[in-house]
Amino acid sequence: MRRSGRLPRATIILTCRDEREIAHRWLHLNSPFGDDDEHLPSVAVNDFTDGELLEAARLGLSGELSSRIERALLPGESEYPTFMEEPEIPLLQKTDPFLQPVDQQILQDLHHPALWRCLLALSGSSTKSLVLNGDPSALQQLAKRYVYWFCSKAEMRGHSLKSNELENILISVARECRVGKHIHHERSQWIDSACSTHLTTAVGAERLYNEAISAGLIEKIDRDSWHWRHRFIDEYLISVSSS
């Protein structure tokens, strides 16, 4: 189609972790001559920029909540062009100087698109507002939603365990890692605590570990260490294990 100059009759959009797997394993676009003549157009989905988060707030939240995020990202209108990648995006409504500020750590956390999606899924503007405040109870609800999303996604991606079993593994990992009270943890801690549940093997635990990195549940520091990306997720898992 591309060589003939004709438009395709349909366009298929695939989501994947590694575009090379689709191109080489399934579509066999790898050239035997080592050139890159054929390739898939791709769009990388990374964390929101400040400008993207601002636009997401305008589209997904109530006027008051989006204004709170605007005020947190734009302490002065003169700063608007300094970080916006798309300056044509209009400013939100004029901000009220008396709006309650957004917790700075939560503001940073909400740059994670998956977590933002979970925020939008919470019922009621009051709960969302409390999340922006950093309220512990509201953050528990957000964490619960996020853990459910992660476990459901892992199950759909072919893990042999059910969503509730995957959550039990995460609870075991959180409990084990809390013992030493360290921020950084060893990959072996994840593997061993997952296996201690007798729900999975070392191979399955390693696969779930990689899934957690890919989904943004945890962040990889180096080959053998990691930390929780959002501390309130860890705290939620600990609270579940204690209840």
Backbone bond lengths (Angstrom), bond angles and torsions (degrees), N, CA, C in turn:
res aa  C-N    CA-C-N  psi(-1)  N-CA   C-N-CA  omega(-1)  CA-C   N-CA-C  phi
1 M - - - 1.454 - - 1.531 111.06 -
2 R 1.344 114.55 -42.98 1.450 117.72 -176.62 1.521 110.37 -66.97
3 R 1.346 116.32 -41.52 1.452 119.37 -178.29 1.527 111.33 -68.52
4 S 1.327 117.55 -34.18 1.462 121.15 -178.82 1.521 112.26 -79.10
5 G 1.328 117.01 -14.85 1.450 120.37 179.72 1.502 113.77 82.62
6 R 1.334 117.87 4.06 1.458 121.10 179.08 1.524 111.10 -88.73
7 L 1.312 116.47 147.31 1.457 120.43 175.65 1.518 109.70 -75.44
8 P 1.344 118.24 145.06 1.467 120.31 177.67 1.516 111.29 -69.55
9 R 1.319 116.72 155.43 1.451 121.13 178.49 1.527 110.90 -72.76
10 A 1.300 116.65 -23.99 1.474 120.59 179.78 1.521 108.81 -152.96
11 T 1.307 116.14 157.58 1.465 122.71 176.59 1.517 108.72 -122.61
12 I 1.308 117.00 129.92 1.459 122.33 178.27 1.524 108.66 -105.97
13 I 1.318 116.45 128.82 1.461 121.73 177.13 1.521 108.22 -107.47
14 L 1.320 117.14 121.28 1.458 123.02 179.59 1.513 109.73 -111.68
15 T 1.323 116.12 140.28 1.463 120.04 170.77 1.518 107.97 -104.19
16 C 1.309 116.49 135.86 1.462 120.09 -176.29 1.516 109.69 -154.78
17 R 1.316 115.96 164.11 1.462 121.80 177.25 1.529 111.36 -84.00
18 D 1.337 116.43 -34.73 1.459 121.17 -175.52 1.531 108.07 -138.44
19 E 1.315 116.89 109.90 1.465 120.04 -177.12 1.526 111.76 -63.38
20 R 1.336 117.17 -25.13 1.466 119.53 -179.98 1.522 111.62 -66.17
21 E 1.343 116.51 -31.19 1.455 119.32 178.55 1.527 110.43 -64.54
22 I 1.339 116.12 -42.07 1.467 119.83 178.61 1.525 110.10 -67.08
23 A 1.337 115.82 -46.31 1.463 120.44 -175.25 1.520 112.41 -65.78
24 H 1.334 116.52 -41.92 1.458 120.03 -173.10 1.523 113.55 -92.66
25 R 1.336 115.47 -43.44 1.459 118.21 -173.71 1.519 112.95 -80.93
26 W 1.338 115.97 -36.42 1.462 119.41 -173.70 1.522 113.39 -104.46
27 L 1.323 117.49 -39.58 1.456 119.74 -177.73 1.530 113.15 -100.50
28 H 1.343 116.10 -10.52 1.470 122.18 176.87 1.528 111.78 53.74
29 L 1.330 114.46 49.19 1.458 119.52 179.37 1.522 113.06 -87.67
30 N 1.341 117.04 -4.88 1.453 118.82 -179.94 1.526 109.59 -70.31
31 S 1.321 115.08 128.43 1.456 120.78 -176.83 1.526 110.90 -82.18
32 P 1.333 118.20 137.62 1.469 120.57 176.62 1.518 112.33 -67.71
33 F 1.338 116.81 -12.83 1.452 121.01 -179.07 1.528 112.87 -95.80
34 G 1.332 115.80 0.67 1.460 119.77 176.23 1.506 114.60 79.27
35 D 1.326 117.89 10.76 1.470 118.75 178.28 1.529 109.52 -94.47
36 D 1.306 115.56 175.05 1.469 121.66 -177.28 1.523 110.36 -116.35
37 D 1.337 115.26 41.47 1.452 119.10 -176.60 1.524 111.76 -62.19
38 E 1.344 116.30 -41.01 1.451 120.78 -178.89 1.525 109.73 -105.15
39 H 1.289 117.00 132.20 1.459 120.17 176.60 1.523 109.50 -153.70
40 L 1.314 114.69 158.26 1.457 120.16 178.42 1.518 109.57 -93.25
41 P 1.322 117.80 131.17 1.470 118.26 171.66 1.527 108.85 -65.87
42 S 1.298 116.33 134.82 1.466 119.28 -174.39 1.520 110.99 -136.72
43 V 1.313 114.67 156.44 1.465 122.37 176.31 1.522 107.44 -128.90
44 A 1.307 116.94 118.47 1.460 120.74 179.11 1.522 109.28 -79.74
45 V 1.332 116.47 134.15 1.462 121.45 177.54 1.525 108.02 -105.48
46 N 1.297 115.73 103.72 1.467 121.66 -179.97 1.524 109.36 -110.93
47 D 1.320 116.31 -170.84 1.460 119.73 176.02 1.528 110.29 -61.38
48 F 1.322 114.64 151.81 1.459 119.40 175.46 1.528 110.12 -61.69
49 T 1.308 116.31 141.25 1.458 119.68 163.05 1.528 107.19 -76.30
50 D 1.318 117.27 171.19 1.466 119.62 176.02 1.528 110.68 -58.54
51 G 1.325 115.76 -41.94 1.448 119.38 -179.41 1.517 112.90 -64.71
52 E 1.317 116.42 -39.70 1.468 120.41 178.75 1.522 111.42 -67.89
53 L 1.327 116.36 -38.40 1.459 119.42 177.27 1.525 110.40 -65.17
54 L 1.307 116.09 -39.41 1.458 120.95 177.65 1.525 110.88 -60.07
55 E 1.334 116.10 -45.27 1.467 120.41 179.74 1.522 111.00 -67.53
56 A 1.355 117.07 -39.29 1.467 120.43 178.02 1.529 110.80 -62.14
57 A 1.337 116.08 -38.91 1.466 120.15 178.36 1.513 110.59 -64.60
58 R 1.327 116.81 -41.61 1.464 120.63 -179.83 1.529 111.28 -62.40
59 L 1.338 115.50 -37.15 1.459 120.18 -176.33 1.524 113.49 -83.33
60 G 1.346 116.60 -28.77 1.456 118.77 -169.77 1.512 117.42 -110.59
61 L 1.323 117.71 -16.04 1.457 120.16 -175.03 1.527 111.20 -115.36
62 S 1.323 114.44 166.70 1.460 120.06 175.29 1.525 109.57 -66.71
63 G 1.318 115.44 164.43 1.459 120.02 -178.33 1.515 113.34 -57.39
64 E 1.330 116.83 -42.98 1.463 119.81 -178.09 1.527 111.29 -65.75
65 L 1.336 117.37 -44.44 1.459 120.42 -178.03 1.517 111.34 -69.09
66 S 1.325 116.80 -40.89 1.467 118.81 178.48 1.524 110.74 -65.78
67 S 1.334 116.95 -33.22 1.463 120.48 177.53 1.524 111.17 -67.31
68 R 1.333 116.33 -35.07 1.466 119.45 177.18 1.529 110.56 -63.76
69 I 1.318 116.05 -42.22 1.464 119.60 179.48 1.525 110.05 -68.63
70 E 1.337 115.68 -39.17 1.469 118.80 176.82 1.523 110.96 -59.25
71 R 1.307 115.34 -45.06 1.465 118.40 -178.19 1.526 110.95 -65.29
72 A 1.349 116.94 -35.71 1.465 120.07 178.77 1.528 111.36 -67.75
73 L 1.342 116.32 -36.29 1.460 120.24 -178.93 1.522 112.38 -85.52
74 L 1.330 116.22 -26.94 1.461 121.39 -177.07 1.515 110.87 -123.70
75 P 1.325 117.96 75.57 1.470 118.58 179.94 1.518 112.62 -59.92
76 G 1.330 117.03 -22.18 1.458 121.64 174.08 1.512 108.50 -146.10
77 E 1.328 117.62 139.71 1.463 120.60 -177.06 1.513 111.87 -60.24
78 S 1.332 116.69 -26.62 1.457 119.25 -177.95 1.520 111.68 -65.99
79 E 1.346 116.80 -18.28 1.454 119.88 -178.72 1.523 111.97 -85.72
80 Y 1.301 117.42 -5.89 1.463 120.89 -173.61 1.530 113.66 -54.88
81 P 1.354 119.47 -48.09 1.452 118.78 -175.38 1.524 113.59 -72.15
82 T 1.332 119.31 -12.21 1.454 120.57 -172.11 1.511 113.48 -73.56
83 F 1.341 118.48 -24.29 1.452 118.23 -178.66 1.524 113.44 -126.05
84 M 1.311 118.23 -10.91 1.457 120.02 -177.32 1.516 109.82 -72.72
85 E 1.331 116.43 122.14 1.452 120.09 176.80 1.523 110.90 -74.92
86 E 1.340 116.90 -24.12 1.450 121.26 -179.45 1.530 108.64 -124.06
87 P 1.326 117.28 84.34 1.468 120.02 -173.98 1.523 113.39 -62.28
88 E 1.366 117.74 -13.13 1.460 117.81 179.54 1.515 112.06 -75.46
89 I 1.357 119.17 -12.69 1.456 120.96 177.12 1.525 108.04 -65.17
90 P 1.317 118.49 122.88 1.463 119.71 -176.45 1.518 111.99 -70.86
91 L 1.305 115.02 153.64 1.459 119.88 173.07 1.516 110.11 -64.41
92 L 1.317 115.20 150.79 1.457 119.14 173.77 1.527 108.27 -71.30
93 Q 1.276 115.57 -177.39 1.453 119.38 178.78 1.528 109.65 -57.13
94 K 1.305 116.69 154.66 1.466 120.58 -179.79 1.524 109.92 -55.93
95 T 1.315 115.65 133.12 1.460 119.00 -175.20 1.523 111.58 -80.82
96 D 1.310 114.07 147.10 1.460 122.82 178.23 1.527 108.01 -87.16
97 P 1.325 119.21 121.94 1.469 120.92 -178.43 1.523 113.36 -62.13
98 F 1.338 116.76 -14.74 1.459 119.78 -178.64 1.530 112.59 -99.27
99 L 1.329 117.73 7.52 1.461 120.41 176.96 1.521 110.17 -63.09
100 Q 1.332 115.63 143.47 1.459 119.86 178.60 1.522 109.57 -67.03
101 P 1.332 118.44 133.69 1.466 120.23 -178.65 1.523 112.08 -68.18
102 V 1.317 115.56 157.54 1.460 122.18 176.79 1.520 108.70 -91.65
103 D 1.336 116.17 136.84 1.466 120.58 175.10 1.520 109.02 -56.09
104 Q 1.335 116.98 126.83 1.461 120.68 -173.20 1.525 113.52 -65.08
105 Q 1.316 117.82 -35.77 1.458 119.88 178.34 1.528 110.59 -68.04
106 I 1.321 116.33 -40.11 1.465 120.31 178.14 1.521 110.11 -66.34
107 L 1.320 117.31 -39.36 1.460 120.68 177.16 1.523 110.37 -58.28
108 Q 1.316 116.22 -42.90 1.462 120.27 178.17 1.524 110.93 -66.17
109 D 1.337 116.90 -42.24 1.465 121.00 -179.90 1.528 111.46 -60.83
110 L 1.323 117.12 -35.97 1.465 120.75 -174.92 1.523 113.09 -74.02
111 H 1.317 117.70 -2.13 1.462 120.43 170.91 1.526 110.56 -72.20
112 H 1.333 116.88 -12.71 1.461 122.52 177.65 1.532 107.74 -80.14
113 P 1.330 119.06 112.64 1.471 120.99 -174.42 1.528 114.31 -56.15
114 A 1.337 117.82 -38.81 1.474 119.89 -179.39 1.528 110.70 -65.30
115 L 1.325 116.65 -38.08 1.462 119.50 179.11 1.525 110.45 -70.71
116 W 1.320 116.01 -36.96 1.473 120.10 176.71 1.522 110.00 -61.03
117 R 1.317 116.68 -42.13 1.465 121.20 178.18 1.529 110.60 -58.87
118 C 1.323 115.73 -39.63 1.463 119.84 179.66 1.523 111.59 -69.82
119 L 1.327 116.57 -34.20 1.466 119.73 175.70 1.526 110.19 -61.64
120 L 1.320 117.02 -45.03 1.458 120.56 -179.30 1.522 111.80 -63.88
121 A 1.337 116.68 -27.20 1.461 120.64 -178.36 1.523 112.84 -78.45
122 L 1.337 117.62 -12.90 1.459 120.06 178.43 1.521 109.90 -68.12
123 S 1.309 116.17 143.30 1.461 119.76 -178.30 1.523 110.79 -85.45
124 G 1.318 115.92 133.97 1.456 120.76 173.68 1.516 114.32 87.46
125 S 1.332 115.55 134.48 1.465 120.64 177.48 1.523 112.15 -65.50
126 S 1.340 116.54 -29.55 1.460 119.50 -178.28 1.527 111.00 -64.35
127 T 1.329 117.34 -39.78 1.467 120.21 178.44 1.522 110.56 -66.82
128 K 1.318 116.28 -43.35 1.471 120.28 178.18 1.522 110.40 -61.31
129 S 1.328 116.34 -39.63 1.461 120.69 179.54 1.528 110.81 -63.16
130 L 1.330 115.78 -41.02 1.461 120.25 178.61 1.527 111.30 -65.65
131 V 1.333 116.73 -34.43 1.465 119.70 175.36 1.521 110.03 -61.12
132 L 1.332 116.19 -44.85 1.466 119.94 178.96 1.520 111.50 -62.81
133 N 1.339 116.05 -27.68 1.474 119.99 176.73 1.520 112.30 -74.71
134 G 1.349 116.43 -17.70 1.464 120.29 -173.31 1.510 112.00 83.33
135 D 1.330 117.60 22.06 1.466 121.79 -179.26 1.533 109.93 -64.43
136 P 1.342 118.72 126.45 1.473 121.44 -176.56 1.516 114.23 -57.62
137 S 1.326 117.54 -40.54 1.455 120.24 -178.81 1.525 111.20 -66.12
138 A 1.318 117.44 -42.23 1.460 121.50 178.84 1.524 110.88 -67.34
139 L 1.326 116.08 -37.13 1.464 119.58 177.99 1.526 111.23 -65.86
140 Q 1.327 116.61 -31.68 1.466 120.02 174.70 1.527 110.15 -62.03
141 Q 1.330 116.85 -41.30 1.458 120.26 178.50 1.528 111.08 -65.51
142 L 1.333 116.02 -40.26 1.460 119.88 178.42 1.526 110.59 -65.85
143 A 1.330 116.14 -41.81 1.467 120.37 179.20 1.526 110.99 -64.04
144 K 1.315 116.73 -40.99 1.464 120.73 178.49 1.519 110.45 -60.25
145 R 1.322 116.27 -43.50 1.458 121.16 179.21 1.531 110.61 -63.75
146 Y 1.329 115.70 -41.50 1.465 119.86 -178.24 1.523 111.19 -67.67
147 V 1.320 118.00 -44.06 1.464 121.53 179.65 1.522 110.16 -62.85
148 Y 1.334 116.52 -39.88 1.467 120.11 177.20 1.529 109.94 -62.22
149 W 1.334 116.57 -43.89 1.467 120.53 178.23 1.519 110.76 -60.16
150 F 1.320 116.88 -47.23 1.464 120.22 -177.75 1.524 111.48 -62.33
151 C 1.319 117.32 -46.96 1.471 120.56 -177.25 1.531 111.06 -66.69
152 S 1.320 117.06 -39.03 1.461 120.43 177.65 1.522 110.70 -64.82
153 K 1.324 116.06 -40.66 1.466 120.65 179.53 1.523 110.23 -65.96
154 A 1.340 116.88 -42.65 1.464 120.30 179.38 1.522 110.66 -63.41
155 E 1.323 116.48 -39.63 1.469 120.07 178.66 1.529 110.40 -64.12
156 M 1.324 116.95 -42.74 1.466 120.52 -179.42 1.522 111.57 -67.33
157 R 1.319 116.93 -25.87 1.468 120.06 -179.88 1.527 112.84 -83.79
158 G 1.327 116.68 9.97 1.456 118.73 169.23 1.506 116.23 107.63
159 H 1.335 118.15 4.08 1.465 118.36 175.29 1.528 108.72 -66.08
160 S 1.317 115.42 139.30 1.474 119.94 -174.78 1.519 112.93 -72.93
161 L 1.337 116.80 -14.52 1.459 120.56 -177.04 1.525 111.41 -89.86
162 K 1.313 115.50 156.06 1.451 121.49 175.33 1.525 109.99 -78.65
163 S 1.326 115.14 165.02 1.460 120.89 -176.64 1.527 111.98 -57.63
164 N 1.345 117.52 -43.63 1.468 119.86 -178.45 1.523 111.51 -67.76
165 E 1.323 117.62 -31.13 1.466 120.70 177.36 1.523 110.50 -71.07
166 L 1.320 117.00 -38.72 1.462 120.72 176.31 1.528 110.73 -63.74
167 E 1.324 115.96 -38.87 1.468 119.16 177.29 1.524 110.74 -64.83
168 N 1.324 118.02 -38.05 1.463 120.73 177.32 1.522 111.36 -62.03
169 I 1.327 116.90 -35.03 1.462 120.40 176.53 1.523 110.19 -66.48
170 L 1.331 116.94 -43.72 1.469 120.37 178.69 1.522 110.77 -61.73
171 I 1.323 116.67 -39.60 1.465 121.02 178.07 1.523 110.20 -62.24
172 S 1.327 116.43 -42.20 1.460 120.64 179.15 1.525 110.84 -63.94
173 V 1.327 116.48 -41.67 1.470 120.62 178.80 1.528 110.02 -63.28
174 A 1.321 116.84 -45.76 1.468 120.75 -179.25 1.515 111.08 -62.01
175 R 1.322 116.66 -42.10 1.467 121.20 -179.51 1.526 110.55 -64.52
176 E 1.318 117.08 -43.43 1.462 121.41 -179.48 1.523 111.28 -65.33
177 C 1.334 116.16 -41.92 1.467 119.92 -177.13 1.529 112.11 -73.89
178 R 1.319 117.23 -21.69 1.462 120.00 178.57 1.521 111.78 -74.70
179 V 1.327 117.90 -20.72 1.466 121.61 -176.07 1.515 111.28 -58.68
180 G 1.344 116.40 -46.30 1.460 119.31 -177.29 1.506 114.12 -81.22
181 K 1.334 117.44 -9.72 1.465 123.50 -179.81 1.525 112.61 56.71
182 H 1.332 115.41 33.96 1.465 120.35 177.12 1.524 109.18 -100.30
183 I 1.327 116.15 152.59 1.463 120.80 177.42 1.522 110.03 -80.69
184 H 1.328 115.76 -38.18 1.457 121.03 179.79 1.532 109.26 -97.18
185 H 1.323 115.10 144.14 1.459 120.27 -175.91 1.523 110.42 -131.21
186 E 1.320 115.52 157.53 1.459 120.90 179.33 1.526 110.48 -88.00
187 R 1.320 114.83 146.66 1.455 119.00 176.17 1.521 110.74 -59.70
188 S 1.323 116.64 -34.66 1.466 120.67 179.72 1.522 111.54 -62.54
189 Q 1.357 117.41 -30.37 1.462 120.41 176.61 1.517 110.60 -63.98
190 W 1.317 115.62 -42.03 1.464 120.13 178.11 1.531 109.94 -61.15
191 I 1.329 115.58 -50.07 1.469 120.60 -176.11 1.529 110.38 -61.91
192 D 1.330 115.91 -48.30 1.470 119.71 -175.48 1.523 111.78 -65.85
193 S 1.339 117.05 -43.71 1.466 119.15 -177.92 1.521 110.88 -70.38
194 A 1.323 117.77 -33.27 1.466 120.51 175.68 1.525 110.47 -65.20
195 C 1.316 116.44 -43.69 1.472 120.35 179.59 1.526 111.91 -67.64
196 S 1.324 117.09 -28.52 1.465 120.28 -178.41 1.524 112.52 -65.89
197 T 1.331 117.23 -16.83 1.466 120.31 177.93 1.530 111.50 -77.98
198 H 1.328 116.25 -13.06 1.475 122.90 -176.33 1.530 111.94 62.01
199 L 1.323 115.40 21.44 1.464 120.10 177.16 1.524 112.14 -98.30
200 T 1.320 116.32 -17.05 1.451 119.99 -176.01 1.518 110.57 -148.82
201 T 1.307 115.10 167.59 1.463 122.25 176.47 1.524 108.90 -99.88
202 A 1.326 116.42 176.81 1.461 120.22 178.04 1.529 110.94 -61.99
203 V 1.330 116.57 -36.25 1.468 120.32 178.61 1.534 110.24 -65.12
204 G 1.335 116.03 -44.96 1.465 120.03 178.41 1.514 111.96 -65.05
205 A 1.337 116.89 -37.75 1.463 121.38 179.32 1.530 110.58 -66.06
206 E 1.327 116.15 -39.17 1.468 120.71 177.99 1.522 110.56 -65.17
207 R 1.306 115.70 -39.77 1.460 120.05 178.90 1.527 111.18 -65.11
208 L 1.316 116.65 -41.44 1.463 120.31 178.07 1.529 110.60 -67.01
209 Y 1.311 116.98 -35.10 1.466 121.98 176.54 1.534 109.84 -59.91
210 N 1.328 116.40 -47.61 1.463 120.49 179.25 1.521 111.19 -65.77
211 E 1.320 116.43 -35.32 1.463 121.14 176.42 1.532 110.43 -63.04
212 A 1.321 115.88 -41.00 1.464 120.84 -179.46 1.524 111.43 -65.66
213 I 1.320 116.45 -36.90 1.470 120.30 176.74 1.520 109.78 -66.49
214 S 1.327 115.72 -47.28 1.464 120.59 -177.59 1.521 112.04 -62.31
215 A 1.331 117.03 -38.03 1.471 121.30 -177.47 1.522 113.09 -82.79
216 G 1.325 117.56 -9.80 1.455 119.67 179.88 1.514 114.49 86.63
217 L 1.340 117.28 12.76 1.467 119.55 175.23 1.517 109.96 -69.39
218 I 1.323 115.72 -40.14 1.459 121.32 175.98 1.520 108.63 -129.02
219 E 1.313 116.86 163.88 1.461 121.85 177.13 1.520 109.30 -119.98
220 K 1.299 115.86 134.30 1.457 122.78 179.36 1.526 109.84 -79.90
221 I 1.316 116.12 128.75 1.466 120.85 178.04 1.521 109.55 -91.85
222 D 1.318 115.82 -52.13 1.458 122.28 172.41 1.527 107.71 -147.54
223 R 1.294 117.25 -164.74 1.463 119.89 -173.56 1.519 112.86 -59.36
224 D 1.327 117.39 -32.53 1.463 120.52 -172.28 1.520 114.58 -120.87
225 S 1.315 119.08 12.68 1.466 119.18 -179.88 1.527 110.95 -142.78
226 W 1.330 114.55 159.30 1.460 121.40 -174.80 1.519 109.75 -157.93
227 H 1.327 116.63 172.56 1.465 121.78 171.99 1.523 108.79 -148.54
228 W 1.340 115.59 159.72 1.459 120.26 176.45 1.518 108.59 -67.19
229 R 1.317 116.57 133.26 1.460 118.84 179.45 1.520 111.17 -70.31
230 H 1.315 116.99 -42.02 1.466 121.59 -179.77 1.527 107.77 -118.14
231 R 1.317 117.13 114.22 1.451 120.22 -174.17 1.524 112.28 -63.62
232 F 1.320 117.85 -30.67 1.469 118.31 -178.96 1.529 111.73 -69.60
233 I 1.340 117.95 -19.32 1.462 120.50 173.97 1.528 109.21 -69.25
234 D 1.315 115.65 -45.55 1.466 121.61 176.46 1.532 109.98 -58.31
235 E 1.330 116.38 -45.41 1.469 120.46 -178.95 1.523 111.23 -64.35
236 Y 1.322 116.54 -36.39 1.468 119.26 177.10 1.524 110.58 -64.22
237 L 1.330 117.39 -45.94 1.464 120.57 -179.48 1.523 111.37 -61.64
238 I 1.318 117.29 -37.76 1.454 121.12 177.48 1.528 109.65 -65.72
239 S 1.328 116.89 -41.41 1.471 119.72 -178.67 1.524 110.71 -65.58
240 V 1.338 117.28 -34.98 1.459 120.81 178.03 1.523 110.31 -66.42
241 S 1.324 115.80 -40.18 1.469 119.90 -178.95 1.536 111.67 -67.84
242 S 1.329 116.48 -24.11 1.452 120.97 -177.61 1.521 112.58 -89.61
243 S 1.338 116.85 -14.40 1.465 120.76 -175.66 1.525 111.44 -86.86
